[in-house]
Amino acid sequence: MRSPSARTIFHADMDAFFAAVEQRDDPALRGRPVIVGGRSARGVVAAASYEARVFGIHSAMPTVHARRLCPDAVFVAGDMRKYRRESRRIFAIFDRYSPTVEALSLDEAFLDMTGSTRLLGDPVAVATRLRAEVRAETGLAVSVGIAPVKMVAKIASDLAKPDGLLAVAPDEVCAFLAPLPVGRIFGVGPVARARLTTLGIATIGDLRTIPEARLAAALGVWGVELACLARGEDARAVAADREAKSYGEEQTFTRDVESRERLCEAIRAHAEAIARRLRRDHVRGRRVTLKLKLARALGGGRYPLVTRALTLPDATDDGAAIAAAARTLLVRATPHDAIRLLGVAVSRLESAAGEQMGLLATDRDAARRARLNRAVDTIQARYGDAALRRGAAPAERAGLSQGIKRGED
């Protein structure tokens, strides 16, 4: 029986979301290995259908490698606008079941069901209804994990895939976790696994056998945190905050770029795209960040990453101001290598509501730019992004971004 103080958390994760949407909309793709993502030489897999996964294909894999593994796969460029639209439909269903929904990406969320299940009934029965509604209204499958803590709920949904449901009761958490590889804990990647292996740790259960003092000596505070997670102790609450934390655009060039003019063109294109989304959401940002991946291979598919950031005196939603800041950061970065990837982001957001224009010349210039921005936004909203550009070539991309899509709906 569930303790009165125990939480009930769902982790809902759509199955092969991008690929599943494509298969739903095109009957010719059903039952076939479908890969969504960049099709260029530097593209990456954004999603793979389960028919493609049997060949060892997974997200973030270079598409060149995916083609070698499955030459008969169908490659689809993807349509983020369509995926966002489907995501809104799915989250509308989640919202019916809980007032506290934490979006992790377009297709994945935690739901705090602690109060909801007291009203709606048994958690497994509630999750079964939720899954049925998602399928009936979208034609897509969602897997759900149920547990008293977030980490265990996420692991449960992963193990339930595809199209499954797995519940872990509070008194079953330790037994459930014990035999699982330690890499199942979020944040434990290949490097961390290698470090844990030197301590004789291969499974989550092994972590519980190592004294915390030894873990702390070897791994610092992180070692103590791992020990808590191995016991199923995860105090993180489900945070129902879907507001954008930052707005960003990035691209992997199809060929390495040395020309500063070409880099500045990419900066301008990204800055205008970010500014358009800021204005649409009625927010402005104070901090501009430039991200550069240098075309100097370090081995293992790794490349040096350079980031620079600055804080503006005033928050802005103007593409010219964002681009100017990013160009300044490009000068500060002064990389001698060719550039493989370039990204621009704006953060430290604040509401744009209620701003009053001044009477100084600079304020009048800002007012003129604001009117121009609104006019451009109106034209692009009606006729598409390609209808009008301000001296910026469209930003090429090697594939779809897989990061959190906050601020990009």
C-alpha positions in Angstrom: 0.0 0.0 0.0 1.3 3.4 -0.9 2.5 5.6 2.0 0.5 8.8 2.4 3.7 10.8 2.0 4.9 8.9 -1.1 4.8 10.7 -4.4 3.4 9.3 -7.6 5.3 10.4 -10.7 4.7 9.5 -14.3 7.4 9.8 -17.0 5.7 9.8 -20.4 7.9 9.4 -23.5 6.7 9.2 -27.0 8.1 6.3 -29.0 10.5 7.3 -31.8 8.4 10.5 -32.0 9.7 12.2 -35.2 9.9 8.9 -37.1 6.5 7.8 -35.8 4.8 11.0 -37.0 6.3 10.4 -40.4 5.1 6.8 -40.5 1.6 7.8 -39.4 1.3 10.5 -42.1 2.8 8.4 -44.9 1.5 4.8 -45.1 4.3 3.9 -47.4 6.8 4.3 -44.6 5.0 2.0 -42.1 7.0 -1.1 -41.4 10.1 0.3 -43.0 13.3 1.6 -41.4 12.8 5.3 -41.2 15.5 7.8 -40.2 14.7 11.4 -39.5 17.6 13.9 -39.6 20.2 15.6 -41.7 21.0 13.9 -45.0 24.3 15.8 -45.6 27.7 14.2 -45.0 27.7 15.9 -41.6 24.1 15.2 -40.7 23.1 13.3 -37.6 20.1 11.1 -36.8 17.4 12.9 -34.9 15.1 9.9 -34.6 15.0 6.3 -35.9 12.0 4.1 -36.2 12.1 0.8 -34.3 12.5 -0.9 -37.7 15.8 1.1 -38.1 16.9 0.5 -34.5 17.3 -3.2 -35.0 20.3 -2.4 -37.2 21.9 -0.5 -34.3 20.9 2.9 -35.5 20.2 5.5 -32.7 19.7 9.2 -32.3 22.8 11.5 -32.5 24.6 8.9 -34.8 26.1 10.4 -37.9 23.9 9.7 -40.9 26.9 8.5 -42.9 27.3 5.7 -40.3 23.5 5.0 -40.3 23.6 4.6 -44.1 26.3 2.0 -43.8 24.4 0.1 -41.2 21.1 0.1 -43.2 21.5 1.0 -46.8 17.8 0.4 -47.4 16.7 2.9 -44.8 14.4 5.8 -45.8 15.8 9.1 -44.8 13.4 12.0 -44.1 14.6 15.6 -43.5 12.0 16.2 -40.9 9.5 19.0 -40.2 9.9 20.7 -36.8 6.8 22.8 -37.3 4.7 19.6 -37.7 6.4 18.0 -34.7 5.8 21.1 -32.5 2.1 21.0 -33.5 1.8 17.4 -32.5 3.7 18.1 -29.3 1.1 20.7 -28.3 -1.7 18.2 -28.8 0.1 15.6 -26.7 0.8 18.1 -23.9 -2.8 19.2 -23.9 -3.7 15.6 -23.0 -1.0 15.5 -20.3 -2.5 18.7 -18.8 -5.9 16.9 -18.4 -4.3 14.5 -16.0 -2.1 16.7 -13.9 -1.6 20.5 -13.2 2.1 19.8 -12.8 3.7 18.8 -16.0 7.5 19.3 -16.6 8.4 19.3 -20.3 11.8 17.8 -21.0 11.5 18.0 -24.8 8.8 18.0 -27.5 8.0 14.4 -26.8 8.9 13.7 -23.1 7.6 14.9 -19.8 7.3 14.2 -16.1 3.8 14.4 -14.6 3.3 14.8 -10.8 0.3 12.5 -10.2 0.4 12.5 -6.4 -2.8 14.5 -6.0 -4.3 13.5 -9.3 -4.4 9.7 -8.7 -6.2 10.3 -5.4 -8.9 11.8 -7.5 -8.6 9.7 -10.6 -7.9 6.3 -9.1 -5.2 3.6 -9.3 -2.0 5.0 -11.1 -1.7 2.1 -13.5 -5.4 2.5 -14.5 -4.9 6.2 -15.0 -1.7 5.7 -17.1 -3.6 3.2 -19.2 -6.3 5.8 -19.9 -3.7 8.4 -20.7 -1.9 6.2 -23.2 -5.2 5.3 -24.8 -6.2 8.9 -25.2 -2.8 9.8 -26.8 -3.2 7.0 -29.3 -6.9 7.8 -30.1 -6.3 11.5 -30.6 -2.9 11.5 -32.3 -2.4 8.0 -33.7 0.9 7.8 -31.8 2.3 5.5 -29.0 3.5 6.8 -25.6 5.4 4.7 -23.0 4.9 5.5 -19.4 6.9 4.7 -16.3 5.4 5.1 -12.8 7.5 5.5 -9.6 7.8 7.6 -6.4 10.8 9.5 -7.8 11.8 11.0 -11.1 14.9 9.0 -11.9 13.1 5.6 -11.4 10.0 6.8 -13.4 12.3 7.7 -16.3 14.2 4.4 -16.2 10.8 2.5 -16.0 9.5 4.2 -19.1 12.8 3.4 -21.0 12.4 -0.3 -20.0 8.7 -0.2 -21.0 9.4 0.8 -24.6 8.1 0.4 -27.1 4.4 1.2 -26.4 4.5 -0.1 -22.8 3.7 0.7 -19.2 5.8 -0.2 -16.2 5.1 0.7 -12.5 7.6 0.5 -9.7 6.1 0.7 -6.2 7.9 2.5 -3.4 8.9 -0.8 -1.7 10.2 -2.2 -4.9 12.6 0.6 -5.9 15.8 -0.9 -4.5 15.1 -4.3 -5.9 14.2 -2.8 -9.3 17.4 -0.7 -9.5 19.9 -3.2 -8.1 20.6 -5.3 -11.3 20.6 -2.4 -13.7 23.8 -1.1 -15.3 25.1 1.9 -13.5 24.9 3.8 -16.8 21.1 3.9 -16.3 21.6 6.7 -13.9 21.2 10.0 -15.7 24.6 11.7 -16.1 26.7 8.5 -16.0 28.2 8.4 -19.4 31.2 6.5 -20.8 33.8 8.5 -18.9 31.9 8.2 -15.6 31.3 4.5 -16.2 35.1 4.0 -16.7 35.8 5.8 -13.4 33.2 3.7 -11.6 34.6 0.5 -13.1 38.0 1.2 -11.4 36.0 1.1 -8.1 34.5 -2.2 -9.0 31.1 -0.7 -9.7 29.1 -2.1 -12.7 25.5 -2.1 -11.5 23.4 0.3 -9.5 23.3 -2.3 -6.7 27.1 -2.3 -6.6 27.0 1.4 -5.8 25.1 0.6 -2.6 27.9 -1.7 -1.4 30.6 1.0 -1.5 30.9 3.1 1.6 29.9 6.7 1.0 33.2 8.0 2.4 35.0 6.0 -0.3 32.8 7.3 -3.0 33.3 10.9 -1.7 37.0 10.4 -1.7 37.1 9.1 -5.2 34.4 11.2 -6.8 33.7 14.2 -4.5 30.2 15.4 -3.9 29.0 13.6 -7.1 29.9 10.3 -5.5 27.6 11.0 -2.5 24.8 12.0 -4.9 25.2 8.7 -6.9 24.9 6.8 -3.6 21.6 8.5 -2.9 20.3 7.8 -6.4 21.3 4.1 -6.1 19.1 3.9 -3.0 16.2 5.5 -5.0 16.5 8.8 -3.1 15.7 11.5 -5.6 14.2 14.6 -4.0 13.8 16.5 -7.2 10.2 17.9 -7.6 8.4 17.9 -10.9 8.7 21.6 -12.0 5.9 22.9 -14.2 7.9 25.6 -15.8 7.6 25.6 -19.6 8.8 29.2 -20.1 11.8 29.5 -22.3 15.2 29.8 -20.5 17.0 30.8 -23.7 16.5 31.1 -27.4 19.1 29.7 -29.7 20.0 28.8 -33.3 23.0 26.8 -34.5 24.2 25.1 -37.6 26.8 22.5 -38.6 28.3 23.7 -41.9 28.4 21.3 -44.8 32.0 22.4 -45.3 34.4 23.9 -42.8 34.2 27.8 -43.0 37.2 30.1 -42.7 35.7 33.2 -44.2 34.7 35.8 -41.6 32.2 37.2 -44.0 30.5 33.8 -44.2 30.5 33.4 -40.5 29.0 36.9 -40.1 26.3 36.0 -42.6 25.4 32.9 -40.4 25.4 35.1 -37.3 23.0 37.6 -38.9 20.7 34.8 -40.0 20.6 33.2 -36.6 20.2 36.6 -34.8 17.2 37.5 -37.0 15.6 34.1 -36.4 16.1 34.4 -32.6 14.8 37.9 -32.5 11.7 36.9 -34.4 10.9 34.3 -31.8 11.6 36.7 -28.9 9.2 39.2 -30.3 6.6 36.6 -30.9 6.8 35.5 -27.2 6.9 39.2 -26.0 10.3 38.8 -24.3 13.8 40.3 -24.6 17.2 39.0 -23.6 20.2 40.6 -22.0 22.9 37.9 -22.6 24.2 36.9 -26.0 26.4 33.7 -26.3 28.4 32.6 -29.3 29.3 28.9 -29.7 32.0 27.7 -32.2 33.1 24.2 -32.9 36.6 24.2 -34.4 37.3 22.0 -37.4 40.2 20.3 -35.6 39.5 16.6 -34.9 40.4 15.4 -31.4 39.6 11.8 -32.1 36.4 9.9 -31.3 34.2 12.3 -33.2 35.2 15.1 -30.8 36.1 18.7 -31.8 37.3 21.7 -29.7 34.4 23.9 -28.5 34.8 27.6 -27.9 32.1 29.7 -26.2 32.0 33.4 -25.5 29.3 35.5 -23.9 28.5 39.1 -23.0 25.7 40.9 -21.2 24.0 43.9 -23.0 23.3 47.1 -21.1 19.6 46.8 -22.1 17.5 43.7 -23.0 16.7 43.4 -26.7 14.6 41.6 -29.2 16.3 43.2 -32.2 18.2 41.0 -34.6 20.7 43.7 -35.5 21.6 44.2 -31.8 22.0 40.5 -31.2 24.1 40.1 -34.4 26.3 43.0 -33.4 27.0 41.4 -30.0 27.7 38.0 -31.6 30.2 39.6 -34.1 32.0 41.2 -31.2 32.2 37.8 -29.5 33.6 36.4 -32.8 36.4 38.9 -32.7 37.1 38.1 -29.1 37.2 34.4 -29.8 39.8 34.9 -32.6 40.0 31.2 -33.6 42.7 30.4 -36.2 41.0 27.2 -37.2 38.2 26.8 -39.7 34.8 26.6 -38.1 32.7 23.4 -38.2 29.7 24.6 -36.2 28.4 28.1 -35.2 25.6 28.9 -32.8 24.0 32.0 -31.3 21.9 32.1 -28.1 20.1 34.8 -26.1 19.3 34.3 -22.4 18.6 36.3 -19.2 15.1 36.9 -20.5 12.6 39.5 -19.3 9.1 40.5 -20.3 8.8 43.1 -23.1 5.4 44.2 -21.9 4.9 47.8 -21.0 8.1 49.3 -22.5 8.0 53.0 -23.1 9.9 54.7 -25.9 12.0 57.7 -25.0 12.5 60.9 -27.0 16.2 60.8 -27.6 17.7 60.2 -31.0 18.8 56.7 -30.0 15.2 56.0 -28.7 13.8 57.2 -32.0 16.1 54.9 -33.9 15.0 52.1 -31.7 11.4 52.9 -32.3 12.0 52.9 -36.1 13.6 49.5 -35.8 10.8 48.2 -33.7 8.3 49.3 -36.4 10.4 47.7 -39.1 10.7 44.5 -37.1 6.9 44.3 -36.7 6.4 44.8 -40.4 8.9 42.0 -41.2 7.2 39.7 -38.7 3.8 40.4 -40.2 5.0 39.6 -43.8 6.9 36.4 -42.7 3.9 35.2 -40.6 1.7 35.6 -43.7 4.0 34.4 -46.5 6.6 32.4 -44.8 10.2 33.0 -43.5 11.6 33.0 -47.0 9.4 35.9 -48.1 11.6 38.6 -46.8 15.1 38.7 -45.3 17.4 41.5 -44.3 20.6 40.7 -46.0 21.0 37.2 -44.4 21.3 34.0 -46.3 19.2 31.1 -44.8 21.2 29.3 -42.1 22.1 25.8 -43.4 21.8 22.9 -41.0 23.2 19.4 -41.1 20.2 18.2 -39.2 17.4 18.8 -36.7 18.3 20.1 -33.2 17.4 17.6 -30.5 17.6 19.9 -27.6 14.8 21.1 -25.4 12.4 23.1 -27.6 11.3 25.7 -25.1 10.8 29.0 -26.8 10.5 27.3 -30.2 6.8 26.3 -30.3 
